[in-house]
């Protein structure tokens, strides 16, 4: 379901046991400020220890609503995800879980299926975002609009960068993912989602030291 206003998050969170909100922002701190916020800690991932801490909190007796917010909730290692599933199966009374994410496709399906999922429609274009380098944005746009004929030479040029080609390739793919997501939010056209799986796989493969040129091409084929 799409949301038109960020104010809807508070209302929905208090009425559902578990909600996932996909938002085009990294600034989650101001969302649900009175809730208990948790963030990834170990190499930007949630660990089992953090989920154990959350579990202990939610299983204490609550006389009023307790909202637990997991910022970047898609970033869980396997152990943390499995532990969170167990917590979801036996939540305490008056407990509400909220995931604030940028990429719900990375959430374990068995977790995602237990939640109400919402997508926020951005009011600004990605080109207006101050945290994205204009040159990187332009390269990412060129990457996702490149013809099949020009794609190999475009990817070859990136792979042959003398200074940290892999980091640049990852940044280009991750920015392309944001572009595709935001285009989908604005248009609602499912065809943009079809491209996401290959781009997400490309991002993971590049981080796992996959061949730069071949993975970049695979992301757009």
Sine and cosine of phi, psi and omega as CSV:
sin_phi,cos_phi,sin_psi,cos_psi,sin_omega,cos_omega
0.00,0.00,0.65,-0.76,0.02,-1.00
-1.00,0.00,0.58,-0.82,0.09,-1.00
-0.92,-0.39,0.63,-0.78,0.03,-1.00
-0.99,-0.16,-0.31,0.95,-0.05,-1.00
-0.70,-0.71,0.68,-0.73,0.02,-1.00
-0.92,0.38,-0.32,0.95,0.03,-1.00
-0.91,0.41,-0.36,0.93,0.00,-1.00
-0.92,0.40,-0.38,0.92,-0.09,-1.00
-0.88,0.48,-0.71,0.71,-0.01,-1.00
-0.88,0.47,-0.72,0.70,-0.01,-1.00
-0.89,0.46,-0.72,0.70,-0.04,-1.00
-0.93,0.38,-0.64,0.76,-0.06,-1.00
-0.87,0.50,-0.58,0.81,-0.04,-1.00
-0.99,0.17,-0.14,0.99,-0.04,-1.00
-0.94,-0.35,-0.17,0.99,-0.03,-1.00
-0.85,-0.52,0.48,-0.88,0.01,-1.00
-0.96,0.26,-0.53,0.85,-0.04,-1.00
-0.45,-0.89,0.86,-0.51,-0.02,-1.00
-0.78,-0.63,0.57,-0.82,0.09,-1.00
-0.87,-0.49,0.83,-0.56,0.02,-1.00
-0.90,-0.44,0.88,-0.47,0.04,-1.00
-1.00,-0.08,0.88,-0.48,-0.14,-0.99
-0.81,-0.58,0.59,-0.80,0.02,-1.00
-0.99,0.11,0.83,0.56,-0.03,-1.00
-0.38,-0.92,0.37,-0.93,0.14,-0.99
-0.96,-0.29,-0.10,1.00,-0.08,-1.00
-1.00,-0.02,0.98,0.19,-0.08,-1.00
-1.00,0.03,-0.24,0.97,-0.15,-0.99
-0.87,0.50,-0.53,0.85,-0.05,-1.00
-0.99,0.11,-0.10,1.00,0.00,-1.00
-1.00,0.03,0.79,-0.62,-0.05,-1.00
0.78,0.62,0.85,0.52,-0.11,-0.99
-0.88,0.47,-0.41,0.91,-0.03,-1.00
-1.00,0.03,-0.04,1.00,0.01,-1.00
-1.00,0.10,0.17,-0.99,0.09,-1.00
-1.00,0.06,0.92,-0.39,-0.04,-1.00
-0.99,-0.12,0.68,-0.73,0.10,-0.99
-0.82,-0.58,0.52,-0.85,0.00,-1.00
-0.77,-0.64,0.41,-0.91,0.12,-0.99
-0.87,0.49,0.55,-0.84,-0.05,-1.00
-0.81,-0.58,-0.72,0.69,-0.11,-0.99
-1.00,-0.01,0.97,-0.26,-0.04,-1.00
0.80,0.59,0.64,0.77,0.04,-1.00
0.91,0.41,0.40,0.92,0.06,-1.00
-0.81,-0.58,0.51,-0.86,0.17,-0.99
-0.96,0.28,0.62,-0.79,0.05,-1.00
-0.93,-0.37,0.21,-0.98,0.02,-1.00
-0.85,0.52,-0.58,0.81,-0.03,-1.00
-0.89,0.46,-0.64,0.77,0.02,-1.00
-0.92,0.39,-0.67,0.74,0.01,-1.00
-0.92,0.40,-0.56,0.83,0.09,-1.00
-0.88,0.47,-0.64,0.77,0.04,-1.00
-0.89,0.45,-0.68,0.74,0.03,-1.00
-0.90,0.43,-0.68,0.74,-0.01,-1.00
-0.87,0.49,-0.68,0.74,0.02,-1.00
-0.89,0.46,-0.61,0.79,0.00,-1.00
-0.92,0.39,-0.72,0.69,-0.10,-0.99
-0.97,0.25,-0.28,0.96,0.00,-1.00
-1.00,-0.08,0.09,1.00,0.18,-0.98
-0.99,0.14,0.46,-0.89,-0.07,-1.00
-0.92,0.39,0.77,-0.63,-0.03,-1.00
-0.90,-0.44,0.79,-0.61,0.03,-1.00
-1.00,-0.01,-0.25,0.97,0.05,-1.00
-0.62,-0.79,0.10,-0.99,-0.09,-1.00
-0.87,0.50,0.72,-0.69,0.06,-1.00
-0.87,-0.49,0.89,-0.46,-0.01,-1.00
-0.97,-0.25,0.86,-0.51,0.02,-1.00
-0.96,-0.27,0.89,-0.46,-0.03,-1.00
-0.96,-0.27,0.81,-0.59,0.12,-0.99
-0.95,-0.30,0.97,-0.25,0.05,-1.00
-0.95,0.32,0.66,-0.75,-0.09,-1.00
0.79,0.62,0.76,0.65,-0.07,-1.00
-0.90,0.44,-0.21,0.98,0.04,-1.00
-0.97,0.23,-0.19,0.98,-0.08,-1.00
-1.00,-0.10,0.98,0.20,0.03,-1.00
-0.81,-0.58,0.66,-0.75,0.16,-0.99
-0.98,0.22,0.17,-0.99,-0.11,-0.99
-0.87,0.50,-0.65,0.76,-0.02,-1.00
-0.90,0.43,-0.67,0.74,0.01,-1.00
-0.91,0.42,-0.67,0.75,-0.02,-1.00
-0.89,0.45,-0.68,0.73,0.01,-1.00
-0.92,0.40,-0.61,0.79,0.05,-1.00
-0.92,0.39,-0.64,0.77,0.01,-1.00
-0.90,0.43,-0.60,0.80,0.05,-1.00
-0.85,0.53,-0.68,0.73,0.02,-1.00
-0.90,0.44,-0.62,0.79,0.03,-1.00
-0.91,0.42,-0.62,0.78,0.02,-1.00
-0.90,0.43,-0.54,0.84,-0.06,-1.00
-0.94,0.33,-0.45,0.89,-0.02,-1.00
-0.70,-0.72,0.91,0.43,0.00,-1.00
-0.96,0.28,0.41,-0.91,0.10,-1.00
-0.96,0.27,0.16,-0.99,0.01,-1.00
-0.95,0.32,0.53,-0.85,0.06,-1.00
0.89,0.46,0.45,0.89,-0.01,-1.00
-0.97,-0.25,0.71,-0.71,0.01,-1.00
-0.78,-0.63,0.83,-0.56,0.05,-1.00
-0.99,-0.14,0.65,-0.76,0.04,-1.00
-0.72,-0.70,0.81,-0.58,0.18,-0.98
-0.99,-0.17,0.80,-0.60,0.17,-0.98
-0.96,-0.30,0.89,-0.45,-0.15,-0.99
-0.73,-0.68,0.28,-0.96,0.15,-0.99
-0.95,-0.30,-0.29,0.96,-0.05,-1.00
-0.55,-0.83,1.00,0.02,-0.05,-1.00
-0.93,0.36,-0.27,0.96,0.01,-1.00
-0.91,0.41,-0.32,0.95,-0.02,-1.00
-1.00,0.03,-0.06,1.00,-0.01,-1.00
-0.99,0.17,0.67,-0.74,0.03,-1.00
-0.81,0.59,0.79,-0.61,-0.06,-1.00
-0.81,0.59,-0.60,0.80,-0.01,-1.00
-0.93,0.38,-0.40,0.92,0.10,-1.00
-0.99,0.13,-0.73,0.68,-0.06,-1.00
-0.87,0.50,-0.57,0.82,-0.05,-1.00
-0.93,0.36,-0.28,0.96,-0.02,-1.00
-1.00,-0.05,0.03,1.00,-0.11,-0.99
-0.90,-0.44,0.34,-0.94,0.25,-0.97
-1.00,0.07,0.82,-0.58,-0.10,-0.99
-0.95,-0.30,0.75,-0.67,-0.04,-1.00
-0.75,-0.66,0.56,-0.83,0.00,-1.00
-0.83,-0.56,0.79,-0.62,-0.04,-1.00
-1.00,0.02,0.77,-0.64,0.02,-1.00
-1.00,0.08,0.91,-0.42,-0.06,-1.00
-0.93,0.37,0.54,-0.84,0.02,-1.00
-0.99,-0.13,-0.12,0.99,0.02,-1.00
-0.85,-0.53,0.39,-0.92,0.06,-1.00
-0.98,0.18,0.45,-0.89,0.01,-1.00
-0.87,0.50,-0.49,0.87,0.00,-1.00
-0.92,0.38,-0.28,0.96,0.04,-1.00
-1.00,0.08,-0.17,0.99,-0.07,-1.00
-0.94,0.33,0.83,-0.56,-0.10,-0.99
-0.96,0.27,-0.28,0.96,-0.10,-0.99
-1.00,-0.02,0.09,1.00,0.01,-1.00
-0.93,-0.36,0.84,-0.55,0.00,-1.00
-0.88,0.48,0.77,-0.63,-0.05,-1.00
-0.84,0.54,-0.62,0.79,0.01,-1.00
-0.91,0.40,-0.65,0.76,0.05,-1.00
-0.90,0.44,-0.67,0.74,0.01,-1.00
-0.87,0.49,-0.69,0.72,0.00,-1.00
-0.90,0.43,-0.64,0.77,0.02,-1.00
-0.92,0.40,-0.66,0.75,0.02,-1.00
-0.90,0.44,-0.64,0.77,0.04,-1.00
-0.90,0.45,-0.65,0.76,0.02,-1.00
-0.91,0.41,-0.60,0.80,0.00,-1.00
-0.88,0.48,-0.72,0.69,-0.08,-1.00
-0.99,0.15,-0.18,0.98,0.03,-1.00
-0.94,-0.35,0.05,1.00,-0.04,-1.00
-0.91,0.42,0.67,-0.74,0.07,-1.00
-0.95,0.30,0.37,-0.93,0.03,-1.00
-0.87,0.50,-0.50,0.86,0.01,-1.00
-0.94,0.34,-0.63,0.78,-0.06,-1.00
-1.00,0.00,-0.24,0.97,-0.10,-0.99
-0.86,0.51,-0.73,0.68,-0.03,-1.00
-0.85,0.53,-0.70,0.72,-0.02,-1.00
-0.94,0.35,-0.57,0.82,0.04,-1.00
-0.89,0.45,-0.72,0.69,-0.01,-1.00
-0.94,0.35,-0.56,0.83,0.02,-1.00
-0.90,0.44,-0.63,0.77,0.02,-1.00
-0.89,0.46,-0.67,0.74,0.02,-1.00
-0.92,0.40,-0.68,0.73,-0.04,-1.00
-0.90,0.43,-0.43,0.90,-0.04,-1.00
-1.00,-0.09,0.17,0.99,0.08,-1.00
-0.84,0.55,0.71,-0.70,-0.06,-1.00
-0.97,0.24,-0.42,0.91,-0.06,-1.00
-0.91,-0.42,0.97,-0.24,0.12,-0.99
0.79,0.61,0.86,0.51,-0.01,-1.00
-0.87,0.49,-0.61,0.79,-0.05,-1.00
-0.91,0.42,-0.72,0.70,0.00,-1.00
-0.88,0.48,-0.64,0.77,0.02,-1.00
-0.91,0.41,-0.67,0.74,0.01,-1.00
-0.88,0.47,-0.68,0.73,0.02,-1.00
-0.89,0.46,-0.68,0.73,-0.01,-1.00
-0.90,0.44,-0.63,0.77,0.02,-1.00
-0.90,0.43,-0.72,0.69,-0.02,-1.00
-0.91,0.41,-0.69,0.73,-0.01,-1.00
-0.90,0.43,-0.60,0.80,0.06,-1.00
-0.93,0.36,-0.60,0.80,0.06,-1.00
-0.88,0.47,-0.63,0.78,0.05,-1.00
-0.88,0.48,-0.69,0.72,0.04,-1.00
-0.88,0.47,-0.67,0.74,0.02,-1.00
-0.87,0.50,-0.71,0.70,-0.02,-1.00
-0.90,0.43,-0.69,0.73,0.02,-1.00
-0.86,0.50,-0.75,0.67,-0.07,-1.00
-0.93,0.37,-0.55,0.84,0.08,-1.00
-0.91,0.42,-0.63,0.77,0.04,-1.00
-0.90,0.43,-0.69,0.73,-0.01,-1.00
-0.87,0.50,-0.63,0.78,-0.05,-1.00
-0.97,0.26,-0.67,0.75,-0.10,-1.00
-1.00,-0.06,-0.48,0.88,-0.07,-1.00
0.95,0.31,0.20,0.98,-0.04,-1.00
-1.00,0.07,0.84,-0.54,-0.10,-1.00
-0.91,0.41,-0.35,0.94,-0.03,-1.00
-0.87,0.50,-0.45,0.89,0.01,-1.00
-0.96,0.30,-0.46,0.89,0.04,-1.00
-0.95,0.32,-0.45,0.89,-0.01,-1.00
-0.89,0.46,-0.48,0.88,-0.03,-1.00
-0.99,0.16,-0.36,0.93,-0.16,-0.99
-0.92,0.40,-0.66,0.75,-0.08,-1.00
-0.86,0.52,-0.70,0.71,-0.01,-1.00
-0.93,0.38,-0.59,0.81,0.03,-1.00
-0.92,0.38,-0.64,0.77,0.04,-1.00
-0.90,0.43,-0.65,0.76,0.05,-1.00
-0.90,0.43,-0.61,0.79,0.03,-1.00
-0.90,0.44,-0.68,0.73,0.02,-1.00
-0.86,0.50,-0.71,0.70,0.02,-1.00
-0.90,0.43,-0.67,0.74,-0.04,-1.00
-0.91,0.41,-0.64,0.77,0.03,-1.00
-0.90,0.43,-0.62,0.78,0.03,-1.00
-0.94,0.35,-0.39,0.92,0.03,-1.00
-1.00,-0.09,0.36,0.93,0.06,-1.00
0.93,0.36,0.47,0.88,0.09,-1.00
-0.92,0.39,0.34,-0.94,-0.01,-1.00
-0.86,0.51,0.84,-0.55,-0.16,-0.99
-0.88,0.47,-0.81,0.58,-0.07,-1.00
-0.89,0.45,-0.73,0.69,-0.05,-1.00
-0.90,0.44,-0.63,0.77,-0.01,-1.00
-0.94,0.34,-0.61,0.79,0.05,-1.00
-0.89,0.45,-0.66,0.75,0.04,-1.00
-0.91,0.41,-0.68,0.74,-0.01,-1.00
-0.87,0.49,-0.55,0.84,-0.02,-1.00
-0.91,0.41,-0.37,0.93,-0.06,-1.00
-0.90,-0.43,0.11,0.99,0.00,-1.00
-1.00,-0.03,0.00,0.00,0.00,0.00
